[in-house]
Amino acid sequence: MQDPAVPVDNPTRSGPAPAGLGERVRQFVGSVVVPAEPVLDAGGPAAADALAELQARARAEGLWALPLPSELGGGGLSFAAYARLAEAEGASDHGPAALGSAPLLDVTLLSRHATDPVRDACLRPLVAGTMRTCYAMTEPDTPGTEPWLTSTTATRTPDGGWRVSGRKWFVSGAAGADLVTVLTRTGGAPGDRDGLSLLLVPTDAPGFRVVRELPVLGATGQYEIEFDGVTVPDGHLVGPEGGALAVAGERLAIGRALRCLRWLGQAQRAFDLMCDRAVTRRGSGGVPADHQLVQQHVFDALLALRTTRPLVHEAAALIAAGQDARTEVGLAKVASARMLQQVADAAIQVFGAAGLGPDTPLPALFRGGRAARILDGPDELHVTSVARRVLRGHSGGAATRG
């Protein structure tokens, strides 16, 4: 699937972030969101109440929906400006939801490709946090790296709408969503790259069902869902009929860059925890920081962070400018996923048994790093696609950017 070069930034949005905004976001996540993580991780009504309190506080402190359009009630930051805040916001998995930036992908997708009635009905509630959406592409027994094998179908109804049937899984946040954007086949047969479309399906429509939750290494939030003849109006087509791969590729490029930025924030959090532990934990042999093997962990983790960060921000800058970022996004995605796993693992090693237990976020950060190597395409997919693109650029004997 290609990632079209489409600029993310809306020229009506403001430019750089105000001075000090990044530190305010960092402080809010560290002092307000992080202490609430145990309740938020547990899910249920208590988590919903806790999230609502965090969101109200973010609004009160002027930190709500910073990268979303100001004309819709957001903070109006450009994507380029938000990229410099996304690390701090993403240090906690709950940061984007607490600060209202979580709908950025869906707001961008619907702003560009939805019909006017859908935009009028959905965009403001999405930015306000009163409506939630999710995105369903991957299917059981179908490689997520080959979306053209999609078997979920949408057939025309007599009134010109669509009837959707099929099953999707590993859908983030499906249980609490009001709408799901689903990749479905409206023409051709599985294996054809043409004939795929995106449809926006209300989750309260008859025939929609959450089949089960799919814990990922023990973490909640992923679901398997079913569409059993769900009918939706024609106006719920997102993008042109048969044009889903281009639209989905555009979404993927932005989504991968955002994930990488947030993984950087989580890795920095693990690194800081490791360093604090190394200089404060005292045993009969002194503090861990005095031992060369601990110093090696610190050095290697810092090297991974410092070498990955420029890759990620280069990819984000290219996406914001509407330039071809496929090579840079592939490099950043693999590097940041590996880096998060490496840094979290090093921190656990320095903590010892305490790093395996429930008293630190390190198990969750390590789990996130391991899952990151599969999310949005496994490492192998990006390695292969980037290498092929680079080698094609050398086929005539001249090096190209990729």
C-alpha positions as CSV (number, residue, x, y, z in Angstrom):
1,M,0.0,0.0,0.0
2,Q,1.4,3.4,-1.0
3,D,1.5,6.4,1.3
4,P,0.4,9.3,-0.9
5,A,2.3,12.6,-0.5
6,V,-0.5,14.8,0.8
7,P,0.3,17.7,3.2
8,V,-1.1,17.2,6.6
9,D,-1.1,20.8,7.7
10,N,-4.1,23.0,6.9
11,P,-3.0,26.5,5.9
12,T,-5.7,27.9,8.1
13,R,-4.1,26.5,11.2
14,S,-1.6,28.4,13.3
15,G,2.1,27.9,12.9
16,P,4.6,27.2,15.7
17,A,3.5,26.2,19.2
18,P,3.6,29.0,21.8
19,A,6.7,29.1,23.9
20,G,6.5,26.9,26.9
21,L,3.6,24.8,25.6
22,G,5.8,21.7,25.4
23,E,6.8,21.9,29.0
24,R,3.2,22.5,30.0
25,V,2.2,19.3,28.2
26,R,5.1,17.4,29.8
27,Q,4.1,18.5,33.2
28,F,0.4,17.7,32.7
29,V,1.1,14.2,31.5
30,G,3.7,13.5,34.2
31,S,1.8,15.0,37.2
32,V,-1.9,14.5,36.2
33,V,-2.2,11.6,33.6
34,V,0.5,9.3,34.9
35,P,-0.9,9.1,38.4
36,A,-4.3,8.1,37.0
37,E,-2.8,5.2,34.9
38,P,-3.7,2.4,37.2
39,V,-7.4,3.3,37.1
40,L,-7.3,4.0,33.4
41,D,-5.6,0.7,32.6
42,A,-8.2,-1.2,34.6
43,G,-11.0,-0.1,32.3
44,G,-14.7,0.0,33.2
45,P,-16.9,2.8,34.6
46,A,-14.1,4.1,37.0
47,A,-11.8,4.5,34.0
48,A,-14.4,6.4,32.0
49,D,-15.0,8.7,35.0
50,A,-11.2,9.3,35.5
51,L,-10.7,10.0,31.8
52,A,-13.6,12.5,31.8
53,E,-12.0,14.3,34.8
54,L,-8.6,14.5,33.0
55,Q,-10.2,15.8,29.8
56,A,-12.1,18.5,31.8
57,R,-8.8,19.6,33.4
58,A,-7.0,19.6,30.0
59,R,-9.7,22.0,28.7
60,A,-9.4,24.2,31.8
61,E,-5.6,24.4,31.3
62,G,-5.8,25.3,27.6
63,L,-4.3,22.0,26.5
64,W,-7.3,20.4,24.8
65,A,-7.1,19.0,21.2
66,L,-4.0,21.0,20.4
67,P,-3.4,19.6,16.8
68,L,-7.1,19.8,15.8
69,P,-8.6,22.7,13.8
70,S,-9.4,25.8,15.7
71,E,-12.6,26.3,13.7
72,L,-13.8,23.0,15.1
73,G,-12.9,23.8,18.7
74,G,-9.3,22.5,18.7
75,G,-6.0,24.2,19.5
76,G,-5.2,24.8,15.8
77,L,-1.6,23.7,15.9
78,S,0.0,22.7,12.7
79,F,1.1,19.1,12.4
80,A,4.7,20.2,12.3
81,A,4.3,22.1,15.6
82,Y,2.3,19.3,17.2
83,A,5.1,16.8,16.3
84,R,7.3,18.6,18.8
85,L,4.7,18.1,21.5
86,A,3.7,14.6,20.7
87,E,6.6,12.9,22.4
88,A,5.7,14.5,25.7
89,E,2.0,13.8,25.3
90,G,2.6,10.2,24.3
91,A,4.8,9.4,27.3
92,S,1.6,7.8,28.6
93,D,-0.6,5.7,26.4
94,H,-3.5,7.7,27.8
95,G,-2.0,11.1,27.1
96,P,-3.6,11.6,23.6
97,A,-7.1,10.7,24.9
98,A,-6.7,12.8,28.0
99,L,-5.6,15.9,26.1
100,G,-8.0,15.4,23.2
101,S,-5.6,14.7,20.3
102,A,-6.6,11.1,19.9
103,P,-9.1,11.8,17.1
104,L,-6.5,13.5,14.9
105,L,-6.3,10.7,12.4
106,D,-10.1,10.4,12.0
107,V,-10.7,14.2,11.9
108,T,-8.0,14.4,9.2
109,L,-9.5,11.5,7.3
110,L,-13.1,12.8,7.4
111,S,-12.2,16.4,6.8
112,R,-10.5,15.4,3.5
113,H,-12.7,12.6,2.3
114,A,-16.1,12.4,3.9
115,T,-19.3,13.9,2.5
116,D,-20.5,17.2,3.6
117,P,-23.4,15.8,5.8
118,V,-20.9,13.4,7.6
119,R,-18.5,16.3,8.2
120,D,-21.2,18.5,9.5
121,A,-22.5,15.7,11.8
122,C,-19.2,14.3,13.1
123,L,-16.3,16.7,13.1
124,R,-17.3,19.0,15.9
125,P,-18.4,16.1,18.2
126,L,-15.1,14.3,17.5
127,V,-13.0,17.3,18.4
128,A,-15.2,17.9,21.5
129,G,-14.7,14.4,22.6
130,T,-18.4,13.6,22.7
131,M,-18.1,11.2,19.8
132,R,-15.5,8.4,19.3
133,T,-14.5,6.5,16.2
134,C,-12.3,3.5,15.4
135,Y,-10.7,2.1,12.3
136,A,-11.2,-1.5,11.1
137,M,-8.9,-2.9,8.4
138,T,-7.3,-6.2,9.5
139,E,-9.3,-9.5,9.3
140,P,-8.8,-12.9,11.0
141,D,-6.8,-15.2,8.8
142,T,-5.9,-12.4,6.4
143,P,-2.5,-10.8,6.5
144,G,-2.8,-7.2,7.6
145,T,0.0,-6.4,5.2
146,E,-2.1,-7.4,2.2
147,P,-5.4,-5.4,2.5
148,W,-6.3,-6.3,-1.0
149,L,-7.2,-9.8,0.4
150,T,-10.1,-8.2,2.3
151,S,-13.1,-10.4,2.3
152,T,-15.5,-8.1,4.1
153,T,-18.1,-7.0,1.5
154,A,-20.5,-4.1,1.0
155,T,-23.2,-4.7,-1.6
156,R,-25.7,-2.1,-2.9
157,T,-29.2,-2.0,-1.4
158,P,-32.3,-1.1,-3.4
159,D,-32.3,2.5,-2.0
160,G,-28.7,3.1,-3.1
161,G,-27.0,2.5,0.3
162,W,-24.7,-0.4,1.3
163,R,-25.1,-3.6,3.2
164,V,-21.9,-4.6,5.0
165,S,-21.0,-8.2,6.0
166,G,-17.7,-9.5,7.4
167,R,-15.4,-9.6,10.4
168,K,-12.5,-7.5,11.5
169,W,-10.1,-7.8,14.4
170,F,-7.5,-5.9,16.4
171,V,-9.7,-2.8,16.2
172,S,-8.5,-0.3,18.8
173,G,-11.3,1.1,21.0
174,A,-14.2,-0.6,19.2
175,A,-16.2,-1.3,22.4
176,G,-16.6,2.5,23.1
177,A,-16.8,3.8,19.6
178,D,-19.8,5.5,18.0
179,L,-18.6,5.0,14.5
180,V,-16.2,2.6,12.8
181,T,-14.5,3.3,9.4
182,V,-14.3,-0.1,7.8
183,L,-12.3,-1.3,4.8
184,T,-14.6,-3.3,2.7
185,R,-14.8,-4.8,-0.8
186,T,-17.4,-3.0,-3.0
187,G,-16.3,-4.7,-6.2
188,G,-14.0,-7.3,-7.6
189,A,-12.8,-10.3,-5.7
190,P,-10.3,-10.9,-2.8
191,G,-6.8,-10.3,-4.3
192,D,-7.9,-7.5,-6.6
193,R,-6.3,-4.1,-5.7
194,D,-9.3,-2.3,-7.2
195,G,-12.8,-2.5,-5.7
196,L,-11.9,-1.6,-2.1
197,S,-13.8,1.2,-0.3
198,L,-14.1,2.8,3.1
199,L,-17.5,3.0,4.8
200,L,-18.4,4.8,8.0
201,V,-20.6,2.5,10.0
202,P,-22.6,3.5,13.2
203,T,-21.9,1.0,15.9
204,D,-25.6,1.2,17.0
205,A,-26.8,-0.1,13.6
206,P,-28.5,-3.5,13.6
207,G,-26.1,-6.2,12.7
208,F,-23.0,-4.6,14.3
209,R,-21.5,-6.7,17.1
210,V,-18.4,-6.6,19.3
211,V,-17.4,-10.3,19.2
212,R,-14.7,-10.3,21.9
213,E,-11.9,-8.4,23.4
214,L,-8.4,-9.4,22.3
215,P,-5.8,-8.8,25.0
216,V,-2.4,-7.9,23.6
217,L,0.2,-9.5,25.9
218,G,-2.2,-8.9,28.7
219,A,-3.2,-5.3,27.8
220,T,-6.8,-4.4,26.9
221,G,-8.3,-2.2,24.3
222,Q,-8.3,-4.3,21.1
223,Y,-11.4,-6.0,19.8
224,E,-12.8,-8.4,17.2
225,I,-16.0,-7.0,15.6
226,E,-18.6,-8.4,13.2
227,F,-20.9,-6.8,10.5
228,D,-23.9,-9.0,9.9
229,G,-25.7,-7.3,7.0
230,V,-25.3,-3.8,8.5
231,T,-26.9,-1.2,6.3
232,V,-25.5,2.3,5.9
233,P,-26.5,5.1,3.5
234,D,-24.5,6.0,0.4
235,G,-23.3,9.2,2.0
236,H,-21.2,7.2,4.5
237,L,-18.7,6.4,1.8
238,V,-15.3,7.9,2.8
239,G,-13.4,8.8,-0.3
240,P,-14.2,7.6,-3.8
241,E,-15.8,4.2,-4.3
242,G,-12.9,1.8,-5.1
243,G,-10.3,4.3,-3.8
244,A,-9.7,2.9,-0.3
245,L,-6.1,2.0,-0.7
246,A,-5.0,5.5,-1.5
247,V,-7.0,7.0,1.3
248,A,-5.9,4.3,3.8
249,G,-2.3,4.8,2.8
250,E,-2.6,8.5,3.5
251,R,-4.0,7.7,6.9
252,L,-1.3,5.1,7.6
253,A,1.6,7.5,6.9
254,I,0.3,10.0,9.4
255,G,-0.6,7.3,11.9
256,R,2.8,5.7,11.8
257,A,4.5,9.0,12.3
258,L,2.3,9.7,15.3
259,R,3.0,6.3,16.8
260,C,6.8,6.8,16.4
261,L,6.6,10.1,18.2
262,R,4.7,8.6,21.1
263,W,7.1,5.7,21.3
264,L,9.9,8.2,21.6
265,G,8.1,9.7,24.6
266,Q,7.6,6.3,26.2
267,A,11.2,5.3,25.7
268,Q,12.4,8.6,27.2
269,R,10.2,7.8,30.2
270,A,11.8,4.4,30.6
271,F,15.2,5.9,30.2
272,D,14.6,8.5,32.9
273,L,13.3,5.8,35.3
274,M,16.4,3.7,34.6
275,C,18.7,6.6,35.3
276,D,16.9,7.6,38.5
277,R,17.1,4.0,39.7
278,A,20.8,3.8,38.9
279,V,21.7,6.8,41.0
280,T,19.3,6.2,44.0
281,R,19.2,2.5,44.6
282,R,21.9,1.6,47.1
283,G,23.2,-1.8,48.0
284,S,26.3,-3.1,49.7
285,G,28.4,-2.4,46.6
286,G,27.1,1.2,46.3
287,V,24.7,2.5,43.7
288,P,24.2,0.7,40.3
289,A,25.4,3.8,38.5
290,D,29.0,3.0,39.7
291,H,29.0,-0.3,37.8
292,Q,30.3,-0.4,34.2
293,L,27.6,-2.8,33.0
294,V,24.9,-0.5,34.2
295,Q,26.7,2.4,32.5
296,Q,26.7,0.3,29.3
297,H,22.9,0.0,29.6
298,V,22.6,3.7,30.0
299,F,24.9,4.5,27.1
300,D,23.3,2.0,24.7
301,A,19.8,3.3,25.6
302,L,20.8,6.9,25.2
303,L,22.5,6.1,21.8
304,A,19.3,4.4,20.6
305,L,17.2,7.4,21.7
306,R,19.4,10.0,20.2
307,T,19.9,8.3,16.8
308,T,16.2,7.4,16.4
309,R,14.7,10.8,17.3
310,P,16.1,12.6,14.1
311,L,14.7,9.9,11.9
312,V,11.2,10.2,13.4
313,H,11.2,14.0,13.2
314,E,12.4,13.9,9.6
315,A,9.6,11.7,8.6
316,A,7.0,13.9,10.4
317,A,8.4,17.0,8.7
318,L,8.1,15.4,5.3
319,I,4.6,14.3,5.9
320,A,3.6,17.8,7.1
321,A,5.0,19.3,3.9
322,G,3.3,16.8,1.7
323,Q,6.5,15.2,0.4
324,D,7.1,11.5,-0.3
325,A,8.0,10.1,3.1
326,R,7.7,6.4,2.5
327,T,11.3,5.6,3.0
328,E,11.6,7.9,6.0
329,V,8.5,6.6,7.7
330,G,9.6,3.0,7.2
331,L,13.0,3.7,8.7
332,A,11.4,5.6,11.6
333,K,8.8,3.0,12.3
334,V,11.3,0.1,12.6
335,A,13.9,2.2,14.4
336,S,11.5,3.6,17.0
337,A,9.8,0.2,17.7
338,R,13.1,-1.5,18.2
339,M,14.4,1.4,20.3
340,L,11.4,1.4,22.7
341,Q,11.8,-2.4,23.3
342,Q,15.5,-2.0,23.8
343,V,15.3,1.0,26.2
344,A,12.4,-0.6,28.2
345,D,14.3,-3.8,28.5
346,A,17.5,-2.1,29.7
347,A,15.4,-0.2,32.3
348,I,13.9,-3.5,33.6
349,Q,17.4,-5.0,33.8
350,V,18.6,-2.1,36.0
351,F,15.5,-2.2,38.2
352,G,15.8,-6.0,38.7
353,A,12.8,-7.8,40.0
354,A,11.0,-4.5,40.7
355,G,11.0,-3.9,37.0
356,L,8.9,-6.9,36.4
357,G,6.2,-6.1,39.0
358,P,3.2,-3.8,39.2
359,D,4.9,-0.9,40.9
360,T,6.5,0.7,37.8
361,P,5.2,1.3,34.2
362,L,8.1,-0.7,32.8
363,P,6.2,-4.0,32.0
364,A,3.7,-1.9,30.1
365,L,6.4,0.0,28.3
366,F,8.2,-3.2,27.3
367,R,5.0,-4.8,26.2
368,G,4.3,-1.7,24.1
369,G,7.7,-2.0,22.5
370,R,7.3,-5.6,21.6
371,A,3.8,-5.0,20.1
372,A,5.2,-2.0,18.2
373,R,7.3,-4.3,16.1
374,I,4.0,-5.7,14.6
375,L,1.6,-2.7,14.8
376,D,1.1,-0.8,11.5
377,G,3.1,-3.4,9.7
378,P,5.7,-5.8,11.0
379,D,9.4,-4.9,10.9
380,E,9.9,-7.3,8.0
381,L,7.4,-5.4,5.8
382,H,9.1,-2.1,6.3
383,V,12.6,-3.5,5.9
384,T,11.7,-5.1,2.6
385,S,9.7,-2.2,1.2
386,V,12.4,0.4,2.1
387,A,15.3,-1.8,0.8
388,R,13.5,-2.4,-2.5
389,R,12.7,1.3,-3.0
390,V,16.3,2.2,-2.3
391,L,17.7,-0.5,-4.6
392,R,15.4,0.6,-7.4
393,G,16.9,4.0,-7.1
394,H,20.3,2.5,-7.8
395,S,19.2,0.4,-10.7
396,G,20.5,3.0,-13.2
397,G,23.7,3.5,-11.3
398,A,22.6,6.8,-9.6
399,A,21.6,7.2,-6.0
400,T,18.3,8.8,-5.3
401,R,16.5,9.9,-2.1
402,G,14.0,7.0,-2.3
